[in-house]
Every structure is written in C-alpha cells, then in structure tokens.
Amino acid sequence: MIEQWWLWVAFFALVLGILWIDIRFVGGGHSHKVSVKEAGIWTLVWVAVAMAFNAGLWFYFNHIGGAELAHQKTVEFFTGYLLEKALAVDNVFVWLMIFSFFAIPAELQRRVLLYGVLGAIILRSIMVFGGAYLINQFHWILYVFGAFLVFTGVKMLLVKESEGDLSTNPVLAFMRRRMKLTDELHGERFFVMKQGVRFATPLFLVLVLVEISDVIFAVDSIPAIFAVTTDPFIVLTSNIFAIMGLRAMYFLLAGVAERFALLKYGLAAILVFIGTKMLIMEWYKIPTLIALGVVASILVISMVASWMLSKPEEKQNQA
C-alpha cells in the first residue's frame, strides 16, 4: 500500500487539471453534437494520459523498490484500467437507452454526461476507500466479492436481455409523483422557474437515472478491481483514469452500439473469471499478467465477433 501523502495530493491535483480540460475543451465548452472524429481524438488523448501516468508509476516504483516491483504495480494498474474500461461499455449502452427514451438531442447530452462523470469520480473514491477498509478489517470479504461477481456474470449470461422500458422504472415514477416537471426541454437547464415555482426539466430526470446507473455498475467494477490488487492507490487511480475518458468513449460508441451485440457475453465471462480468481486465491493465485491476458482476449474476441456478426445483417438491411 502506498502511504506517501504527496502521491495522493499529486494524483488529485492531476485529476482536477484533467477535469478542467475536459470541461473546457471536450465539446468546446458549449452544447453541440460531438462528432465521432472529435470523440475518437479525445478517447486517444485520455488513453495516452493514463499510459503516461502508468509510465510515471514505473519510474517511481523502480526507484524505491526495483524493476520487479515496478513491473508488478504497472501491470496491476493497466489490468485495473482495462477491466474498468471493459465494464464501463455496458454502462454506456444503458446511457444510450436513457437518452433515447427521453429523446434527448445529442447536443444536450454533453452536460448530463459531465455531471455523470463527476458523480462517478466521487462515488468510486468513496467505494474504493470503503472497500480497502473492509478488506483490511475482514479479509474474508474478498470471497464475498468473488461470489457476487460470479453470480452477476452467470446471471448476465442466462437472463434474457430486456428491452429496458423506463416507463415502469420505480425511481422515475417516484420523481414524477414528488416533483413538478416540465414536459419540454429547456436547453441544458435542469431547472426552470415558472410563475415563481421551480420545475425540473426532463434533462434532470435523465441526470438522476445516469447517476443511479453508475451506482449499479460500480457495485460490479469496484470488487472486480480488488481482485487485481488491494492497493487502494492502484485501485483508485486505474479506476478514475478509466472513468475520465468515459464521456468521450460514449460519443465514440453512440453511433455503433448496435454492432456489439455479443459484448454482453464477453463482459459476463470477464466477471465470472475475475470472481473465480478471487474465490480460488487461497489455493492458487492467478498471476496478474495472465489475468490481464485473459481479460484482454475475452474483450477483443467478443468485440470482433460482434462486429463480424453484424456485417451480414447490415448487408441484408441494405438490400
């Protein structure tokens, strides 16, 4: 576990700087439709920043503990980063469903996702420190995490994917009963005043559902990263760096989401593998490098298979 306080300060200062750049430049700081090209460029930028940070970790650990420690920590960081990125894809598809249900124009989605990412960073930080505390106090909770991940993965494999009818969502129904709502959008505004009364816009409902969806997905992703390492610094930094590029990744995948029909099964297999890794660690500890290879292979195979499977369907629709 890293105990140097200045590393934590430096990391959070870096996060604040990245957030400022994200707010100021991604989407141009104003409402407009983010193009696939723009999203692709920013996705590459955030991946490059994460890899540069990981390179900095290697030099730091090499300085204090040698090359073996440096290799171990940087592989753990990259594995956690890739794992969070993979699991975040499912979250992106849920966001697409939410925006589609409320018919939110692409140019108004930017602000919702900005607040969604900010909320995710705060939530993940709390969950990482809470999880690290629980593991230090009750080591057996790792087996609970493992069993939960296996259960979630098997459920994802066996349960038929629903259409996601948000009209019956209990949170949405509760908010509609308790709040004064407008029927129409008012630009990027979450609230408007009408005759001295504050009304929430549909964009606010979307924001609440986006935040709740991240809570649900964090319950899977945080235990999964603890299967890679219990060092809270590596867990948190890899998680946060993966989240930082989530907004750009959303706009990148928004136009091709239907091309990844098999990705759900790949993510389910990853959860089962990571959960099994935690359950058997008392008898056999799967090396992190092997775990990285398995996660990357499952992810690539499911994405390539999905892309190839969707090509005949596209040709048939065009015919």
Long-range contacts (C-beta under 8 A, 24 or more apart in sequence): 1-230, 1-231, 1-232, 1-233, 2-231, 2-232, 2-233, 2-234, 7-60, 7-233, 8-233, 11-233, 11-236, 11-237, 14-53, 15-121, 15-240, 15-244, 18-46, 18-49, 18-244, 19-118, 19-244, 22-114, 22-117, 22-244, 22-247, 23-114, 26-110, 26-247, 26-248, 27-110, 31-107, 31-108, 31-110, 31-111, 31-187, 31-188, 32-107, 32-110, 33-105, 33-106, 33-107, 34-106, 34-110, 34-248, 34-251, 35-251, 36-251, 36-252, 36-255, 38-251, 39-248, 39-249, 39-250, 39-251, 39-252, 40-248, 40-252, 42-245, 42-248, 43-245, 43-248, 43-249, 43-252, 45-245, 45-248, 46-241, 46-244, 46-245, 46-248, 47-245, 49-241, 49-244, 50-81, 50-241, 50-242, 50-244, 50-245, 53-237, 53-241, 54-78, 54-81, 72-288, 73-231, 73-234, 75-288, 75-289, 75-292, 76-228, 76-229, 76-231, 76-234, 76-238, 76-288, 77-234, 77-237, 77-238, 78-238, 78-292, 79-228, 79-238, 79-288, 79-291, 79-292, 79-295, 80-225, 80-228, 80-229, 80-234, 80-235, 80-238, 80-239, 80-242, 81-238, 81-241, 81-242, 82-292, 82-295, 82-296, 82-299, 83-221, 83-224, 83-225, 83-228, 83-270, 83-274, 83-295, 84-221, 84-225, 84-238, 84-239, 84-242, 84-243, 85-242, 85-245, 85-249, 86-266, 86-267, 86-270, 86-295, 86-299, 87-217, 87-220, 87-221, 87-224, 87-267, 87-270, 87-271, 88-217, 88-221, 88-242, 88-243, 88-246, 88-249, 89-249, 89-253, 89-260, 89-263, 89-267, 90-217, 90-263, 90-264, 90-267, 91-213, 91-214, 91-217, 91-246, 92-246, 92-249, 92-250, 92-253, 92-254, 92-257, 93-253, 93-257, 94-164, 94-213, 94-217, 95-210, 95-213, 95-250, 96-250, 96-254, 96-257, 97-164, 97-166, 98-166, 98-206, 98-209, 98-210, 98-213, 99-206, 101-164, 101-166, 101-167, 102-202, 102-203, 102-205, 102-206, 104-185, 104-202, 104-203, 104-206, 105-185, 106-254, 108-185, 108-187, 108-188, 108-203, 109-250, 110-188, 110-247, 111-188, 111-203, 112-203, 112-206, 112-207, 112-210, 113-210, 113-246, 113-247, 113-250, 114-247, 115-207, 115-210, 115-211, 116-207, 116-210, 116-211, 116-214, 116-247, 117-243, 117-244, 117-246, 117-247, 119-211, 119-214, 120-214, 120-218, 120-243, 120-246, 121-240, 121-243, 121-244, 123-214, 123-215, 123-218, 124-218, 124-222, 124-236, 124-239, 124-240, 124-243, 125-236, 125-240, 127-218, 127-222, 128-222, 128-232, 128-235, 128-236, 128-239, 129-232, 129-236, 131-222, 131-223, 131-226, 131-235, 132-230, 132-232, 132-235, 135-226, 135-230, 142-226, 142-227, 142-230, 142-278, 142-281, 143-278, 143-279, 145-223, 145-226, 145-227, 145-275, 145-278, 146-223, 146-227, 146-274, 146-275, 146-276, 146-277, 146-278, 146-279, 147-275, 147-279, 148-223, 148-275, 149-220, 149-223, 149-224, 149-227, 149-271, 149-272, 149-274, 149-275, 149-278, 150-271, 150-272, 150-275, 150-276, 150-279, 151-275, 152-220, 152-271, 152-275, 153-267, 153-268, 153-269, 153-270, 153-271, 153-272, 153-273, 153-275, 154-268, 154-272, 156-264, 156-265, 156-267, 156-268, 156-271, 157-265, 157-268, 157-269, 157-272, 161-264, 166-209, 169-209, 171-208, 171-209, 171-212, 172-205, 172-209, 175-200, 175-205, 175-208, 181-205, 220-271, 223-278, 224-270, 224-271, 224-274, 224-275, 226-278, 227-274, 227-275, 227-277, 227-278, 227-291, 228-274, 228-288, 228-291, 229-288, 258-310, 259-306, 259-307, 259-310, 260-302, 260-303, 260-306, 260-307, 261-306, 261-309, 261-310, 262-302, 262-305, 262-306, 262-309, 263-302, 263-303, 263-306, 265-302, 266-298, 266-299, 266-301, 266-302, 266-303, 267-302, 269-298, 269-302, 270-295, 270-298, 270-299, 273-298
